[in-house]
C-alpha cells in the first residue's frame, strides 16, 4: 500500500469512498450505464476544452450535462456536480463516483494541487485516445483471422454434414472396398452428424465457465502468462501493454509524481500480470538504492536499446520525455506487427482451407475414379 498526498492506493486498486453523495455504482448496475474508454476520452477532452476557454468546473459540468442524450449520463454528471457544490475537490468527486480508476483521479489530484489541471485533462484525453487506438489495432489484427477461420469451419462443417452423406448413400451401392481416405471422411461425417450439436453445447459451456473464472486472480495470471508464449501474437499483446505502461509513466512523471508512486500506481492500473510482477520487484530494488534502468535490466523488462533510452532519461532527469519516446516506439511496432499479421495470416488460412476442402473432394471422387478405371479394363 502506498500513501501519497492523502490518496491511499490498495493492492487491488480499490479505495474507500466518503459518505458524501450518491452511490453511483448501484445506479450503474441498475441501468447499465458505464463510463467506458470512449466516454472517458470525450469527458477529459470536453473538460479540457471548456476550462481552456475560461469556464469553471461547475459551468463545464453544466454544459456536459446538457450534452447528454440519455438520462443515465445526465444523472452521472449531475452527481459529480453535486459533490463539487458540497465542497469536494474535483478529484474527490471523481473518486466517489466509483467510475474512475485510482490512476485517473490521482492524476487529477496532482493537476489540481500543482495548478496544471488543464494539462492533466488534456494528457488523460490523449492517453485514452491512444488506448482506444491500440484496442482497435488488436481487434483488427484478431477479428479478420477469426472471421476467416469461422467461415472455414462452417464451410468444412457444411461439406461434412450435407455433401459427404450424399456420396455415402451412393457408395453403399458399391460392392468394392472404399479407399481408406474416403472411409475416414465418411466415418468423420457420421460422428459430426451424431455428436456435432453436443460439441457446440460443450464448447459454449466451456466459454461461459472461462468467462466466469477468468476474473479470479489465479486464472487471470496463468492465462496472461500463457499469452506470452503464443507465437507472434504474444509479442503483439506484450507490445500493447508496454505502450500503455510507457504512456502512463510519461504522464505521471511529467506531472512531477515521485518515481515510486508512479510505478506503484501504473502497476495497479495496467493489468498485465508479467509486467505487474516485474514492477513489484523493481520497486523493491529502487527502495534499496538501485537505479531504474539497472533494475529494468536485472528483471529483463526492456531490451538493451530501450534500456539505453531510459538510462539517458535518468541522467538528464527527463524520464517523462523518454518514456513518451518509448511509447511512440511501441505504438509503431504494434502497428507494423498488426499489418504483418493480417498480410501473412490471410493467405495461410486460405491455403489451409483450400487444402482441407480439396482433400474432401478427392476422397469423395476417388472411388468413382477407381470404378471408371476398372470398367475401362
GUMI-539931 format. One record per residue (C-alpha): residue number from 1; residue in three letters; x, y, z. Coordinates in Angstrom, 2 decimals. Example, Ala and Ser with C-alpha at 12.3 -4.5 7.8 and 13.67 -1.06 7.14 Angstrom:
GUMI-539931
R   num   residuo         X         Y         Z
R     1       Ala     12.30     -4.50      7.80
R     2       Ser     13.67     -1.06      7.14
END
This chain:
GUMI-539931
R   num   residuo         X         Y         Z
R     1       Unk      0.00      0.00      0.00
R     2       Unk      1.27      3.46     -0.91
R     3       Unk      0.11      6.73      0.60
R     4       Unk      0.83      9.97     -1.20
R     5       Unk     -0.81     13.38     -0.77
R     6       Unk     -3.75     11.92      1.10
R     7       Unk     -4.53      9.26     -1.51
R     8       Unk     -4.44      5.61     -0.48
R     9       Unk     -3.75      3.02     -3.15
R    10       Unk     -4.58     -0.50     -2.04
R    11       Unk     -3.28     -3.72     -3.52
R    12       Unk     -6.26     -4.26     -5.84
R    13       Unk     -6.66     -0.62     -6.80
R    14       Unk     -9.78     -0.10     -4.66
R    15       Unk    -10.26      2.88     -2.39
R    16       Unk    -12.67      3.75      0.36
R    17       Unk    -15.16      6.36     -0.73
R    18       Unk    -16.54      9.07      1.50
R    19       Unk    -20.10      9.19      2.75
R    20       Unk    -20.89     12.33      0.71
R    21       Unk    -23.09     11.90     -2.36
R    22       Unk    -24.90      9.03     -4.02
R    23       Unk    -23.54      5.55     -4.65
R    24       Unk    -23.39      5.73     -8.45
R    25       Unk    -22.08      2.16     -8.76
R    26       Unk    -25.52      0.85     -7.75
R    27       Unk    -27.01      3.13    -10.36
R    28       Unk    -24.64      1.66    -12.98
R    29       Unk    -25.69     -1.87    -12.08
R    30       Unk    -29.38     -1.00    -12.30
R    31       Unk    -29.41      0.95    -15.57
R    32       Unk    -26.32     -0.43    -17.31
R    33       Unk    -24.58      2.95    -17.77
R    34       Unk    -20.83      2.54    -17.98
R    35       Unk    -18.16      5.16    -18.41
R    36       Unk    -16.10      3.23    -20.95
R    37       Unk    -12.83      4.34    -22.51
R    38       Unk    -14.54      6.17    -25.38
R    39       Unk    -16.73      8.17    -22.99
R    40       Unk    -13.73      8.91    -20.80
R    41       Unk    -11.81     10.27    -23.79
R    42       Unk    -14.78     12.53    -24.57
R    43       Unk    -15.12     13.57    -20.91
R    44       Unk    -11.48     14.61    -20.49
R    45       Unk    -11.29     16.37    -23.85
R    46       Unk    -14.52     18.30    -23.26
R    47       Unk    -13.47     19.32    -19.75
R    48       Unk    -10.07     20.45    -21.03
R    49       Unk    -11.59     22.45    -23.89
R    50       Unk    -14.09     24.23    -21.65
R    51       Unk    -11.55     25.02    -18.91
R    52       Unk     -9.16     26.35    -21.55
R    53       Unk    -12.00     28.62    -22.76
R    54       Unk    -12.14     30.17    -19.28
R    55       Unk    -15.07     28.29    -17.70
R    56       Unk    -15.01     26.93    -14.17
R    57       Unk    -15.63     23.28    -13.33
R    58       Unk    -19.30     23.70    -12.38
R    59       Unk    -20.11     25.56    -15.60
R    60       Unk    -18.24     22.96    -17.65
R    61       Unk    -20.22     20.18    -15.99
R    62       Unk    -23.49     22.04    -16.65
R    63       Unk    -22.69     22.10    -20.36
R    64       Unk    -21.63     18.45    -20.26
R    65       Unk    -24.94     17.54    -18.60
R    66       Unk    -26.89     19.36    -21.33
R    67       Unk    -24.96     17.41    -24.00
R    68       Unk    -26.09     14.04    -22.62
R    69       Unk    -28.90     12.41    -24.58
R    70       Unk    -29.56      9.63    -22.06
R    71       Unk    -30.90     10.17    -18.55
R    72       Unk    -28.26      7.83    -17.13
R    73       Unk    -25.47     10.06    -18.42
R    74       Unk    -27.18     13.21    -17.10
R    75       Unk    -27.59     11.56    -13.69
R    76       Unk    -23.94     10.58    -13.55
R    77       Unk    -22.57     14.06    -14.29
R    78       Unk    -25.18     15.72    -12.05
R    79       Unk    -23.90     13.63     -9.15
R    80       Unk    -20.34     14.80     -9.76
R    81       Unk    -21.56     18.42     -9.89
R    82       Unk    -23.46     17.98     -6.58
R    83       Unk    -20.28     16.75     -4.92
R    84       Unk    -18.42     19.84     -6.13
R    85       Unk    -21.18     22.06     -4.71
R    86       Unk    -20.95     20.17     -1.39
R    87       Unk    -17.32     21.24     -1.12
R    88       Unk    -15.36     18.30     -2.51
R    89       Unk    -12.42     18.78     -4.84
R    90       Unk    -12.84     17.65     -8.44
R    91       Unk    -10.64     14.58     -7.93
R    92       Unk    -12.61     13.63     -4.80
R    93       Unk    -15.88     13.89     -6.75
R    94       Unk    -14.39     11.62     -9.41
R    95       Unk    -13.18      9.16     -6.78
R    96       Unk    -16.54      8.95     -5.01
R    97       Unk    -18.36      8.29     -8.28
R    98       Unk    -16.55      4.92     -8.43
R    99       Unk    -16.43      5.24    -12.21
R   100       Unk    -12.79      6.28    -12.42
R   101       Unk     -9.64      4.33    -11.62
R   102       Unk     -7.18      5.46     -8.92
R   103       Unk     -4.79      6.29    -11.75
R   104       Unk     -7.23      8.81    -13.17
R   105       Unk     -8.34     10.68    -10.07
R   106       Unk     -4.82     10.63     -8.66
R   107       Unk     -3.57     12.38    -11.82
R   108       Unk     -6.39     14.93    -11.50
R   109       Unk     -5.44     15.46     -7.84
R   110       Unk     -1.86     16.20     -8.87
R   111       Unk     -3.16     18.59    -11.53
R   112       Unk     -5.37     20.46     -9.07
R   113       Unk     -2.67     20.78     -6.42
R   114       Unk      0.02     21.82     -8.90
R   115       Unk     -2.17     24.20    -10.91
R   116       Unk     -1.79     22.05    -14.03
R   117       Unk     -5.31     20.63    -14.20
R   118       Unk     -5.83     21.56    -17.84
R   119       Unk     -2.57     19.87    -18.85
R   120       Unk     -3.54     16.72    -16.96
R   121       Unk     -7.02     16.63    -18.51
R   122       Unk     -5.51     17.01    -21.98
R   123       Unk     -2.96     14.26    -21.33
R   124       Unk     -5.68     11.96    -19.97
R   125       Unk     -7.67     12.51    -23.15
R   126       Unk     -4.60     11.65    -25.23
R   127       Unk     -3.98      8.59    -23.06
R   128       Unk     -7.47      7.19    -23.65
R   129       Unk     -7.26      8.09    -27.33
R   130       Unk     -4.07      6.03    -27.61
R   131       Unk     -5.61      3.23    -25.57
R   132       Unk     -8.60      3.07    -27.92
R   133       Unk     -6.27      3.11    -30.90
R   134       Unk     -4.34      0.15    -29.51
R   135       Unk     -7.58     -1.74    -28.84
R   136       Unk     -8.73     -1.12    -32.40
R   137       Unk     -5.40     -2.33    -33.77
R   138       Unk     -5.58     -5.51    -31.70
R   139       Unk     -9.22     -6.06    -32.66
R   140       Unk     -8.36     -5.52    -36.31
R   141       Unk     -5.48     -7.98    -36.17
R   142       Unk     -7.59    -10.65    -34.47
R   143       Unk    -11.11    -10.16    -35.83
R   144       Unk    -10.31    -10.69    -39.51
R   145       Unk     -8.48    -14.02    -38.99
R   146       Unk    -11.26    -15.13    -36.64
R   147       Unk    -13.90    -14.39    -39.30
R   148       Unk    -11.92    -16.35    -41.88
R   149       Unk    -11.39    -19.28    -39.50
R   150       Unk    -15.10    -19.38    -38.57
R   151       Unk    -16.05    -19.24    -42.24
R   152       Unk    -13.65    -22.08    -42.92
R   153       Unk    -15.08    -24.18    -40.11
R   154       Unk    -18.62    -23.55    -41.34
R   155       Unk    -17.67    -24.43    -44.91
R   156       Unk    -15.99    -27.68    -43.89
R   157       Unk    -18.85    -28.45    -41.49
R   158       Unk    -21.39    -27.96    -44.28
R   159       Unk    -19.49    -30.31    -46.57
R   160       Unk    -19.10    -32.96    -43.87
R   161       Unk    -22.76    -32.68    -42.82
R   162       Unk    -24.55    -32.42    -46.17
R   163       Unk    -22.20    -33.15    -49.09
R   164       Unk    -20.34    -36.21    -47.80
R   165       Unk    -23.60    -38.06    -46.81
R   166       Unk    -24.83    -37.68    -50.42
R   167       Unk    -21.76    -39.54    -51.63
R   168       Unk    -22.12    -42.04    -48.79
R   169       Unk    -25.57    -43.09    -49.99
R   170       Unk    -24.14    -43.62    -53.44
R   171       Unk    -21.14    -45.62    -52.17
R   172       Unk    -23.45    -48.03    -50.31
R   173       Unk    -24.47    -49.41    -53.68
R   174       Unk    -20.88    -50.32    -54.49
R   175       Unk    -19.68    -53.76    -53.54
R   176       Unk    -16.00    -52.89    -53.75
R   177       Unk    -13.77    -51.70    -50.92
R   178       Unk    -13.55    -47.96    -50.44
R   179       Unk    -10.18    -46.19    -50.09
R   180       Unk     -9.04    -45.51    -46.52
R   181       Unk     -9.17    -41.75    -47.07
R   182       Unk    -12.80    -42.00    -48.19
R   183       Unk    -13.69    -44.22    -45.23
R   184       Unk    -12.05    -41.72    -42.87
R   185       Unk    -14.20    -38.81    -44.08
R   186       Unk    -17.37    -40.93    -44.15
R   187       Unk    -16.83    -42.01    -40.53
R   188       Unk    -15.95    -38.44    -39.51
R   189       Unk    -19.10    -37.16    -41.19
R   190       Unk    -21.21    -39.69    -39.29
R   191       Unk    -19.63    -38.61    -35.98
R   192       Unk    -20.26    -34.92    -36.73
R   193       Unk    -23.91    -35.57    -37.56
R   194       Unk    -24.39    -37.59    -34.38
R   195       Unk    -22.35    -35.56    -31.87
R   196       Unk    -21.93    -32.16    -33.58
R   197       Unk    -24.67    -30.46    -31.54
R   198       Unk    -23.12    -31.73    -28.30
R   199       Unk    -19.74    -30.36    -29.33
R   200       Unk    -21.25    -26.87    -29.69
R   201       Unk    -23.01    -27.21    -26.33
R   202       Unk    -19.83    -28.30    -24.55
R   203       Unk    -17.81    -25.57    -26.27
R   204       Unk    -20.35    -22.92    -25.24
R   205       Unk    -20.32    -24.20    -21.65
R   206       Unk    -16.52    -24.05    -21.55
R   207       Unk    -16.58    -20.44    -22.82
R   208       Unk    -19.08    -19.45    -20.13
R   209       Unk    -17.03    -21.17    -17.42
R   210       Unk    -13.88    -19.46    -18.66
R   211       Unk    -15.54    -16.05    -18.56
R   212       Unk    -16.81    -16.74    -15.04
R   213       Unk    -13.48    -17.85    -13.60
R   214       Unk    -11.23    -15.57    -15.69
R   215       Unk    -11.68    -12.69    -13.22
R   216       Unk    -10.17    -14.77    -10.44
R   217       Unk     -6.57    -13.79     -9.84
R   218       Unk     -5.12    -17.30    -10.20
R   219       Unk     -6.78    -17.97    -13.58
R   220       Unk     -6.15    -14.42    -14.83
R   221       Unk     -2.45    -14.63    -14.03
R   222       Unk     -1.99    -18.05    -15.61
R   223       Unk     -3.80    -17.01    -18.81
R   224       Unk     -1.67    -13.87    -19.16
R   225       Unk      1.48    -15.92    -18.61
R   226       Unk      0.40    -18.35    -21.33
R   227       Unk     -0.29    -15.41    -23.68
R   228       Unk      3.42    -14.57    -23.73
R   229       Unk      4.20    -17.98    -25.28
R   230       Unk      1.79    -17.61    -28.23
R   231       Unk      3.95    -17.22    -31.35
R   232       Unk      3.90    -13.69    -32.74
R   233       Unk      0.55    -12.82    -31.11
R   234       Unk      2.16    -12.97    -27.65
R   235       Unk      4.69    -10.33    -28.69
R   236       Unk      1.89     -8.17    -30.10
R   237       Unk     -0.08     -8.31    -26.83
R   238       Unk      3.07     -7.55    -24.86
R   239       Unk      3.80     -4.54    -27.04
R   240       Unk      0.31     -3.12    -26.44
R   241       Unk      0.67     -3.34    -22.66
R   242       Unk      4.20     -1.91    -22.77
R   243       Unk      2.93      1.04    -24.84
R   244       Unk      0.29      1.71    -22.19
R   245       Unk      2.90      1.43    -19.44
R   246       Unk      5.25      3.94    -21.08
R   247       Unk      2.40      6.35    -21.82
R   248       Unk      1.22      6.24    -18.19
R   249       Unk      4.73      6.69    -16.81
R   250       Unk      5.26      9.68    -19.11
R   251       Unk      2.06     11.31    -17.90
R   252       Unk      2.70     10.77    -14.17
R   253       Unk      6.38     11.73    -14.23
R   254       Unk      5.52     14.79    -16.33
R   255       Unk      3.10     15.82    -13.55
R   256       Unk      6.01     15.55    -11.06
R   257       Unk      4.70     12.43     -9.33
R   258       Unk      7.53     10.65     -7.43
R   259       Unk      9.02      7.69     -9.29
R   260       Unk      8.00      5.05     -6.73
R   261       Unk      4.44      6.35     -6.59
R   262       Unk      4.28      6.38    -10.39
R   263       Unk      5.50      2.78    -10.63
R   264       Unk      3.06      1.57     -7.97
R   265       Unk      0.09      3.36     -9.48
R   266       Unk      0.81      2.26    -13.06
R   267       Unk      1.42     -1.30    -11.89
R   268       Unk     -2.08     -1.44    -10.38
R   269       Unk     -3.66      0.17    -13.42
R   270       Unk     -2.06     -1.68    -16.36
R   271       Unk     -3.49     -5.11    -15.52
R   272       Unk     -0.78     -7.18    -17.21
R   273       Unk      0.48     -9.80    -14.78
R   274       Unk      4.03    -10.39    -16.17
R   275       Unk      4.68     -6.63    -16.07
R   276       Unk      2.94     -6.30    -12.70
R   277       Unk      5.19     -8.97    -11.21
R   278       Unk      8.35     -7.39    -12.61
R   279       Unk      7.35     -3.89    -11.46
R   280       Unk      6.86     -5.07     -7.88
R   281       Unk     10.49     -6.29     -7.92
R   282       Unk     11.67     -3.03     -9.50
R   283       Unk     10.04     -1.05     -6.67
R   284       Unk     11.96     -3.10     -4.09
R   285       Unk     15.23     -2.57     -5.99
R   286       Unk     14.73      1.20     -6.13
R   287       Unk     13.98      1.34     -2.41
R   288       Unk     17.33     -0.41     -1.87
R   289       Unk     19.09      2.27     -3.94
R   290       Unk     19.18      0.79     -7.44
R   291       Unk     18.68      2.98    -10.49
R   292       Unk     15.62      2.43    -12.68
R   293       Unk     17.48      1.23    -15.77
R   294       Unk     19.68     -1.16    -13.72
R   295       Unk     16.58     -2.69    -12.15
R   296       Unk     14.89     -2.98    -15.55
R   297       Unk     17.99     -4.74    -16.90
R   298       Unk     18.06     -7.11    -13.92
R   299       Unk     14.47     -8.24    -14.50
R   300       Unk     14.71     -8.20    -18.32
R   301       Unk     11.79     -5.83    -18.77
R   302       Unk     13.22     -3.91    -21.74
R   303       Unk     15.81     -4.80    -24.35
R   304       Unk     19.21     -3.10    -24.39
R   305       Unk     18.19     -0.48    -26.95
R   306       Unk     15.25      0.72    -24.86
R   307       Unk     17.29      0.45    -21.66
R   308       Unk     19.80      2.86    -23.15
R   309       Unk     16.98      5.36    -23.73
R   310       Unk     15.82      5.05    -20.11
R   311       Unk     19.41      5.41    -18.88
R   312       Unk     19.81      8.69    -20.78
R   313       Unk     16.45      9.86    -19.41
R   314       Unk     17.65      9.26    -15.85
R   315       Unk     20.94     11.03    -16.46
R   316       Unk     19.28     14.20    -17.80
R   317       Unk     16.33     13.93    -15.35
R   318       Unk     13.74     13.82    -18.15
R   319       Unk     12.29     10.33    -17.79
R   320       Unk      8.84     11.61    -18.77
R   321       Unk     10.13     12.70    -22.19
R   322       Unk     12.00      9.46    -22.83
R   323       Unk      9.09      7.27    -21.71
R   324       Unk      6.99      9.18    -24.24
R   325       Unk      9.55      8.29    -26.92
R   326       Unk      9.31      4.61    -25.90
R   327       Unk      5.52      4.84    -26.02
R   328       Unk      5.62      6.01    -29.65
R   329       Unk      8.19      3.34    -30.50
R   330       Unk      5.99      0.56    -29.12
R   331       Unk      2.97      2.04    -30.91
R   332       Unk      4.86      1.91    -34.21
R   333       Unk      5.95     -1.69    -33.56
R   334       Unk      2.37     -2.73    -32.75
R   335       Unk      1.12     -1.13    -35.96
R   336       Unk      3.77     -2.91    -38.05
R   337       Unk      3.05     -6.27    -36.40
R   338       Unk     -0.69     -5.83    -36.84
R   339       Unk     -0.28     -5.14    -40.55
R   340       Unk      2.10     -8.08    -40.97
R   341       Unk     -0.28    -10.41    -39.12
R   342       Unk     -3.12     -9.59    -41.50
R   343       Unk     -0.83     -9.77    -44.52
R   344       Unk      0.57    -13.26    -43.87
R   345       Unk     -2.26    -14.90    -41.96
R   346       Unk     -4.93    -14.41    -44.63
R   347       Unk     -3.21    -16.42    -47.42
R   348       Unk     -2.13    -19.06    -44.89
R   349       Unk     -5.72    -19.64    -43.74
R   350       Unk     -6.96    -19.69    -47.34
R   351       Unk     -4.33    -22.30    -48.25
R   352       Unk     -5.29    -24.49    -45.30
R   353       Unk     -8.99    -24.16    -46.10
R   354       Unk     -8.38    -24.96    -49.77
R   355       Unk     -6.28    -27.97    -48.81
R   356       Unk     -8.95    -29.40    -46.49
R   357       Unk    -11.78    -28.90    -48.98
R   358       Unk     -9.64    -30.30    -51.79
R   359       Unk     -8.82    -33.35    -49.68
R   360       Unk    -12.53    -33.96    -49.01
R   361       Unk    -13.36    -33.72    -52.72
R   362       Unk    -10.52    -36.07    -53.65
R   363       Unk    -11.69    -38.56    -51.03
R   364       Unk    -15.25    -38.46    -52.39
R   365       Unk    -14.33    -38.77    -56.07
R   366       Unk    -11.53    -41.31    -55.64
R   367       Unk    -13.87    -44.36    -55.56
R   368       Unk    -15.54    -43.18    -58.78
R   369       Unk    -12.17    -42.84    -60.48
R   370       Unk    -11.31    -46.39    -59.43
R   371       Unk    -14.69    -47.63    -60.63
R   372       Unk    -14.33    -45.97    -64.04
R   373       Unk    -10.80    -47.40    -64.36
R   374       Unk    -11.97    -50.92    -63.53
R   375       Unk    -14.86    -50.63    -66.00
R   376       Unk    -12.46    -49.48    -68.72
R   377       Unk    -10.38    -52.59    -68.16
END
